């Protein structure tokens, strides 16, 4: 039986939804408990606004408490909360070829009053800006894939944000061949590929795990944070489609082995592109020899038959829980909505639940579930890229 709200679901049901004041597009959503009783969701937008703050303390009645106007020519679609007090927001050149003036770098806001956040710093980078970044609360560091003048594609910048009013860059790392201003040659360009940092770059002890688009999975040694070194690399492109997006290190062993979950982003309109994009589970027990052992993709002929535009394939993973509690891996699948995978047997992944929001053709050409996170209550929050808004979900036994 299908849900009465018009969604297509199994094992997940809708708790509530919000169109975010007719700004239902989002690049990233983060949810954090602030203090003893308040839980906030921050949505960084693809258009119309820079970010929204929603009080989700009562998940059945999400309350929009603040929206920040967009910055001219600037895409601010990635956000993190740092130290339970500060909001960090990326600034990247908008995807419009006519844009010539834009902000490039990142902003930090004080969330002491969530209804009136105050910008306390803007850190500029010389280039087209910062993409999906990671905030390291233990070391007060920000790991930022960044377009920098003089380089081919995004490189990795690391900032010290221990003083949020005065961030400072402490490291620049790039894949050999990217530094064209120094005479390096991006050998991959002749094959129509792109080597560039994506993210988020996630640090676990003295290792950083990073998706590097058509260069695949990278593991970096960060024992000296100012001088990173490449430990190992696993690239499946070719023969697969590349666009390695997220590398999620799982912080506990499963079946006596160490793992990373990896998504290769779907970027073309289905069915004419991206048929070779997967979510991969890779064995990193021997980090010098990263081994792909299982792959997953949505296989639903009825769903395929209804698709004419939009991406259909993997994007973001739940980054709130690196331990992957209960062996449940949550992934966005664009037109395929939210997917929950059981990884108890990492050699044989099993789809456990899914939720595809109701499509409103008056608001968008297709569902494009772009990002998600799971809070400490076990609630799932997902945001659409094209306008379907915020959906709050809960699991139920099937």
C-alpha positions in Angstrom: 0.0 0.0 0.0 1.4 3.4 -1.0 1.3 6.3 1.5 -1.6 8.7 1.4 0.7 11.7 1.0 1.4 10.8 -2.6 4.9 9.7 -2.0 6.4 6.4 -3.1 7.8 4.7 0.0 8.7 1.5 1.8 9.8 1.4 5.5 9.9 5.2 5.7 6.9 7.6 6.3 6.5 11.3 6.2 6.4 13.1 9.5 6.1 16.6 8.0 7.2 18.8 5.2 7.9 22.5 4.5 8.2 24.4 1.2 10.5 26.8 3.1 8.5 29.9 2.2 8.4 28.9 -1.5 12.2 28.3 -1.5 12.2 24.5 -1.5 15.6 24.0 -3.1 18.6 23.0 -1.2 22.2 22.0 -1.7 22.9 20.8 1.8 21.0 20.3 5.1 22.5 20.0 8.6 20.6 19.3 11.8 22.0 19.9 15.2 20.7 19.9 18.8 21.5 23.4 20.2 21.3 23.4 24.0 19.1 21.1 26.0 15.8 21.3 24.1 16.2 23.0 20.7 17.0 21.3 17.5 17.8 23.4 14.4 18.0 22.5 10.7 20.0 24.7 8.4 19.4 24.5 4.7 21.9 26.0 2.3 20.1 26.9 -0.9 20.7 26.5 -4.6 18.8 29.7 -5.5 16.6 32.6 -4.1 18.2 32.5 -0.6 21.6 31.8 0.8 20.3 29.7 3.8 17.3 29.0 6.0 17.1 28.1 9.6 14.2 25.9 10.7 13.3 25.0 14.3 12.6 21.2 14.2 12.4 20.6 17.9 8.9 19.5 17.2 9.4 17.5 14.0 5.7 17.4 13.2 5.6 21.2 13.0 8.9 22.6 11.6 9.1 26.4 12.1 10.9 28.6 9.7 12.7 31.2 11.9 15.2 32.9 9.5 16.1 33.2 5.8 19.3 34.9 4.6 19.0 36.7 1.2 21.2 35.3 -1.6 24.5 37.1 -2.3 24.8 38.5 -5.9 26.4 36.1 -8.4 27.1 33.7 -5.5 26.2 30.1 -4.9 26.1 29.5 -1.1 24.7 25.9 -1.1 26.9 24.2 1.5 26.8 24.7 5.3 28.2 23.3 8.5 27.6 24.1 12.2 30.8 24.4 14.3 31.2 24.4 18.0 27.4 24.3 18.5 27.5 28.1 18.0 28.7 29.0 14.5 27.4 28.5 11.0 29.9 28.2 8.2 28.7 28.9 4.7 30.5 28.4 1.4 30.7 31.1 -1.3 31.2 29.9 -4.9 30.7 31.4 -8.3 27.1 30.9 -9.4 26.6 28.5 -12.3 25.7 31.2 -14.8 28.1 32.1 -17.6 27.1 35.7 -17.4 28.2 36.1 -13.8 31.3 38.3 -13.4 31.0 39.6 -9.9 30.6 37.1 -7.0 31.9 36.2 -3.5 34.6 33.5 -3.3 35.5 31.8 0.0 33.4 31.3 3.1 31.4 33.1 5.7 31.0 32.4 9.4 27.9 33.5 11.3 27.2 33.5 15.1 24.0 31.6 15.9 23.6 32.8 19.5 20.3 34.2 18.3 19.1 31.8 15.6 16.4 34.2 14.6 19.0 36.9 13.8 22.4 35.3 13.0 25.3 37.7 12.8 28.1 37.4 10.2 31.4 37.7 12.0 33.9 36.9 9.2 34.3 36.5 5.5 37.4 34.7 4.2 38.2 35.3 0.6 40.0 32.9 -1.8 41.4 33.9 -5.1 39.4 31.9 -7.6 35.9 30.6 -8.2 35.3 29.6 -4.6 34.7 26.7 -2.1 32.5 23.7 -2.6 31.4 20.9 -0.2 33.6 21.3 2.9 34.1 19.7 6.3 34.5 21.2 9.7 36.8 19.3 12.2 35.6 20.2 15.7 38.5 18.4 17.4 41.2 20.4 15.6 39.2 23.5 14.8 40.0 23.1 11.1 38.0 23.5 7.9 38.9 21.3 4.9 37.7 23.1 1.8 37.8 21.9 -1.9 38.4 25.1 -3.7 38.8 26.6 -7.1 42.0 28.6 -6.9 43.4 30.9 -9.7 46.3 29.2 -11.4 45.1 25.6 -10.9 43.1 23.2 -13.1 40.1 22.1 -11.0 39.6 22.3 -7.3 42.4 21.7 -4.9 42.3 21.2 -1.1 42.7 24.1 1.3 42.8 23.7 5.0 41.9 26.6 7.3 42.5 27.1 11.0 39.1 28.4 12.4 40.0 28.3 16.1 39.3 32.1 16.0 36.2 32.3 13.9 36.6 36.0 13.4 40.0 35.5 11.8 40.4 32.2 9.9 43.8 31.5 8.3 44.9 29.1 5.6 47.5 26.6 6.8 47.8 24.1 3.9 47.3 23.8 0.2 47.4 20.4 -1.5 46.8 19.4 -5.1 47.1 16.4 -7.3 50.3 16.5 -9.4 49.3 18.1 -12.7 46.9 20.7 -11.4 49.3 23.6 -10.8 49.2 24.9 -14.3 50.6 28.3 -13.3 53.8 26.4 -12.2 54.0 24.6 -15.5 52.3 21.3 -14.5 50.3 19.6 -17.2 46.8 18.1 -16.4 47.3 14.9 -18.4 43.7 13.8 -17.8 42.3 16.7 -19.9 43.2 15.0 -23.2 40.9 12.1 -22.1 38.1 14.6 -21.4 38.3 13.9 -17.6 38.5 16.2 -14.7 40.7 15.7 -11.6 39.4 17.9 -8.8 38.7 17.8 -5.1 35.1 17.2 -4.2 34.2 16.3 -0.7 33.6 16.6 2.0 37.2 15.8 3.0 36.8 13.8 6.2 39.6 13.4 8.7 39.9 10.3 10.9 43.0 10.5 13.1 45.9 11.0 10.7 44.0 10.3 7.5 41.9 12.4 5.2 39.4 10.6 2.9 38.5 12.5 -0.2 36.6 12.0 -3.5 38.6 13.5 -6.3 36.1 13.3 -9.2 37.6 11.4 -12.1 40.7 10.6 -10.1 38.6 8.5 -7.8 39.2 7.8 -4.1 42.2 9.4 -2.3 43.5 8.7 1.2 45.9 11.4 2.5 48.3 11.3 5.4 47.7 14.4 7.5 50.0 13.6 10.5 51.6 16.9 9.5 48.6 19.0 8.7 50.6 21.6 6.8 52.2 18.9 4.5 49.8 16.3 3.3 51.0 13.2 1.5 49.1 10.8 -0.8 48.8 7.3 0.9 46.8 5.5 -1.7 44.3 6.0 -4.6 41.6 3.8 -6.2 40.2 5.0 -9.5 37.4 3.1 -11.3 37.2 5.6 -14.2 37.4 4.2 -16.8 35.6 1.9 -17.3 33.0 3.3 -14.9 31.7 6.9 -15.1 33.9 8.7 -12.6 32.6 11.8 -10.8 33.6 10.4 -7.4 31.7 12.6 -4.9 31.7 11.3 -1.3 34.2 9.0 0.4 32.7 8.2 3.8 35.0 6.4 6.2 33.2 4.0 8.5 34.8 4.3 11.9 34.2 0.7 13.1 34.9 -2.7 11.7 32.2 -4.7 10.0 32.8 -8.4 9.5 36.3 -7.9 10.8 37.3 -5.4 8.1 37.6 -1.7 7.6 35.3 0.0 5.0 34.6 3.2 3.1 31.3 4.0 1.4 31.7 5.8 -1.9 29.3 7.6 -4.3 29.9 8.5 -7.9 27.6 11.4 -8.6 25.0 11.2 -11.3 25.2 14.4 -13.3 23.3 13.9 -16.6 19.6 13.6 -17.5 18.3 10.0 -17.3 18.2 7.8 -19.4 20.8 9.4 -21.6 23.6 9.5 -19.1 25.0 8.1 -15.8 24.0 4.4 -16.2 27.3 3.4 -14.8 27.2 5.4 -11.5 27.0 3.4 -8.3 27.4 3.5 -4.6 30.4 1.3 -3.7 31.5 -0.3 -0.5 35.3 -0.6 -0.6 37.6 -2.6 1.8 40.4 -0.4 3.2 41.7 -3.0 5.7 44.9 -2.6 3.8 44.8 1.1 3.0 47.5 0.7 0.3 45.2 -1.6 -1.6 41.6 -0.3 -1.7 39.3 -3.0 -2.9 35.7 -2.5 -4.2 33.7 -5.5 -3.0 30.1 -4.5 -3.5 28.0 -2.0 -5.5 24.5 -0.8 -5.4 22.1 1.1 -7.7 18.3 1.5 -7.8 16.7 -1.0 -10.2 13.1 -0.1 -10.6 11.8 -0.3 -14.2 8.4 1.3 -13.3 10.3 4.3 -11.9 12.6 4.5 -14.9 9.6 4.6 -17.3 8.4 7.8 -15.8 11.7 9.7 -16.0 12.3 12.2 -18.8 14.5 14.8 -17.2 16.7 15.1 -14.1 19.5 13.0 -12.7 18.9 9.5 -11.5 21.7 8.1 -9.4 23.8 8.6 -6.3 24.7 11.9 -4.6 25.2 12.5 -0.9 25.4 10.2 2.1 24.4 10.8 5.7 27.5 12.4 7.2 26.1 12.7 10.7 27.1 9.2 11.8 30.4 7.9 10.6 29.9 4.7 12.6 26.9 3.8 10.4 24.9 2.8 13.4 22.7 -0.3 13.0 24.5 -1.0 9.8 22.1 1.4 8.0 23.6 3.5 5.2 21.5 6.4 4.0 22.0 7.8 0.4 20.3 10.3 -1.8 19.4 9.0 -5.3 18.1 12.2 -7.0 14.9 11.1 -8.7 15.1 7.8 -6.7 14.7 9.8 -3.4 16.1 8.5 -0.1 17.5 5.0 0.0 18.4 3.0 3.1 20.9 0.1 2.7 21.6 -2.7 5.1 25.4 -3.3 5.1 25.4 -6.0 7.8 26.9 -8.2 5.1 29.2 -5.7 3.3 29.7 -8.2 0.4 26.0 -8.2 -0.4 24.2 -4.9 0.1 20.4 -5.0 0.6 17.9 -2.2 0.1 16.0 -1.9 3.4 13.7 1.1 2.8 13.1 4.1 0.5 11.1 7.3 0.2 10.5 9.3 -3.0 8.6 12.6 -2.3 5.4 13.4 -4.1 6.2 15.2 -7.4 4.4 18.5 -8.0 4.9 19.3 -11.8 3.8 22.9 -11.1 7.0 23.4 -9.0 9.6 21.2 -10.6 10.3 19.0 -13.7 11.3 16.1 -11.5 12.1 15.1 -7.9 15.8 15.6 -7.2 16.6 14.6 -3.6 19.9 16.3 -3.1 21.0 15.9 0.5 20.0 14.3 3.7 21.0 13.8 7.3 19.8 11.7 10.3 19.5 13.3 13.8 20.1 11.8 17.2 16.3 10.9 17.4 16.6 8.8 14.3 14.6 11.2 12.1 15.7 11.6 8.5 15.7 15.0 6.9 16.0 15.4 3.1 16.0 18.4 0.9 15.2 18.6 -2.8 17.5 20.4 -5.4 14.7 21.7 -7.6 11.9 22.8 -5.3 10.1 19.9 -3.5 11.3 21.3 -0.1 12.2 19.8 3.2 10.8 16.4 4.2 11.1 14.9 7.7 10.8 11.1 7.7 10.7 8.3 10.3 11.3 4.6 10.0 8.7 1.9 10.6 8.8 -1.8 10.6 7.8 -3.4 7.3 
